[in-house]
């Protein structure tokens, strides 16, 4: 019985050794985001940070105005009081991130995802959230203050949030 078990165990180990091992490398987006964080200050305005990844970033009060942030990832980050005015965050993903008192005036956030994020007291005047996924309680709070029309897409903030 032990010979069968030993043989079976040897066969499984041999098979595991033949399987390709996973590659462990940072993506170019993660590398670019880390390099960008090393610049002095928190002024990212007007830059192209498409597909950048920010994990546990402390960027309270950072300036992302007029920045290209399509496909950006914010994971467990602090972006309270950050300025995203006229930025494009379409197709982005944010998880466990604070956007408390952030400025999203006239921002474009098409098909973005905000899960377990706080958008409390954010200025969303003229922001377009069309197709975005946002926690229900956040949508309810945002609908209470939603106003304006995005100057680029022509969509009202209330319409983009599907406010009732």
C-alpha positions in Angstrom: 0.0 0.0 0.0 2.8 2.4 0.9 4.5 1.6 -2.5 1.4 2.7 -4.3 1.1 5.9 -2.3 4.8 6.7 -2.8 4.5 6.0 -6.5 1.4 8.2 -6.8 3.0 11.0 -4.8 6.1 10.8 -7.0 4.0 11.0 -10.2 2.1 14.0 -8.9 5.4 15.8 -7.9 6.9 15.0 -11.3 3.8 16.4 -13.1 4.0 19.6 -11.0 7.6 20.1 -12.0 6.7 19.9 -15.7 4.0 22.6 -15.4 5.1 26.1 -16.4 5.8 28.3 -13.4 4.0 31.6 -13.2 5.9 34.7 -14.2 6.3 37.3 -11.5 6.9 40.7 -13.1 5.5 44.1 -12.5 3.3 45.4 -15.3 4.5 48.4 -17.2 1.5 50.3 -15.9 2.4 49.5 -12.3 6.0 50.5 -12.9 4.9 53.8 -14.6 2.6 54.6 -11.7 5.4 54.0 -9.2 7.8 56.1 -11.1 5.2 58.9 -11.4 4.7 58.8 -7.6 8.4 59.6 -7.1 8.1 63.0 -8.6 8.1 65.9 -6.1 4.7 67.0 -5.0 1.3 65.6 -6.0 0.7 67.5 -9.2 -0.2 65.1 -12.0 -2.3 67.6 -13.9 -2.5 67.3 -17.7 -0.5 64.1 -17.8 -1.1 60.8 -19.5 -1.5 58.1 -16.8 -3.6 55.7 -18.8 -3.7 52.2 -17.2 -1.6 53.3 -14.2 -2.0 51.4 -11.0 -2.0 53.0 -7.6 -2.0 50.6 -4.6 -2.2 52.0 -1.1 -1.3 55.4 -2.5 -1.5 58.4 -0.1 -2.5 61.2 -2.6 -4.8 63.3 -0.5 -5.1 66.7 -2.2 -3.3 65.5 -5.4 -4.0 67.4 -8.6 -5.2 65.1 -11.5 -7.1 67.9 -13.3 -7.2 67.4 -17.1 -5.3 64.1 -16.7 -5.8 61.0 -19.0 -6.6 58.3 -16.5 -8.5 55.8 -18.7 -8.2 52.3 -17.3 -6.5 53.5 -14.1 -6.7 51.3 -10.9 -6.9 52.8 -7.4 -6.7 50.1 -4.8 -6.9 50.9 -1.0 -5.8 54.5 -1.7 -6.5 57.9 -0.1 -7.6 60.4 -2.7 -9.6 62.6 -0.4 -9.7 66.2 -1.6 -8.0 65.2 -4.8 -8.8 67.3 -8.0 -10.1 65.3 -10.9 -11.7 68.3 -12.7 -12.0 67.6 -16.4 -10.0 64.4 -16.1 -11.0 61.2 -18.0 -11.2 58.2 -15.7 -13.2 56.1 -18.1 -12.9 52.3 -17.7 -11.1 52.8 -14.4 -11.4 50.6 -11.3 -11.3 51.8 -7.7 -11.6 49.5 -4.7 -11.6 50.5 -1.0 -10.5 54.0 -1.9 -11.4 57.3 -0.3 -12.6 60.1 -2.7 -14.0 62.1 0.2 -14.4 65.8 -0.9 -12.7 65.1 -4.2 -13.4 67.4 -7.2 -14.9 65.5 -10.2 -16.4 68.6 -11.9 -16.8 67.9 -15.6 -14.9 64.6 -15.3 -15.6 61.7 -17.6 -16.0 58.4 -15.8 -17.6 56.2 -18.5 -18.0 52.5 -17.5 -15.8 52.9 -14.4 -16.2 50.8 -11.2 -16.2 52.1 -7.7 -16.5 49.3 -5.1 -16.5 50.0 -1.4 -15.3 53.5 -2.1 -16.4 56.7 -0.3 -17.4 59.6 -2.5 -18.9 61.6 0.4 -19.0 65.3 -0.2 -17.4 65.0 -3.7 -18.2 67.7 -6.2 -19.7 65.9 -9.1 -21.1 68.8 -11.0 -21.1 68.0 -14.7 -19.5 64.6 -14.2 -20.5 61.8 -16.6 -20.8 58.4 -14.8 -22.6 56.6 -17.7 -22.3 52.8 -17.5 -20.4 53.0 -14.2 -20.8 50.5 -11.3 -21.0 52.2 -8.0 -22.3 50.9 -4.6 -26.0 51.6 -4.3 -25.7 53.7 -1.1 -23.1 55.9 -2.8 -25.4 56.4 -5.9 -28.2 57.4 -3.6 -26.0 60.0 -1.9 -24.6 61.3 -5.2 -28.1 61.6 -6.7 -29.0 64.0 -3.8 -26.3 66.5 -5.1 -26.1 65.6 -8.8 -26.3 68.6 -11.1 -24.9 69.9 -14.4 -24.2 68.6 -17.8 -20.8 67.3 -19.0 -19.4 69.8 -21.6 -17.7 67.0 -23.6 -20.3 64.2 -23.6 -23.4 66.4 -23.3 -24.9 63.9 -20.7 -26.4 65.3 -17.4 -24.9 64.0 -14.2 -28.3 62.9 -12.9 -29.0 61.0 -16.1 -25.5 59.3 -16.0 -26.2 58.1 -12.4 -29.7 57.0 -13.4 -31.1 59.1 -10.6 -34.9 58.8 -10.0 
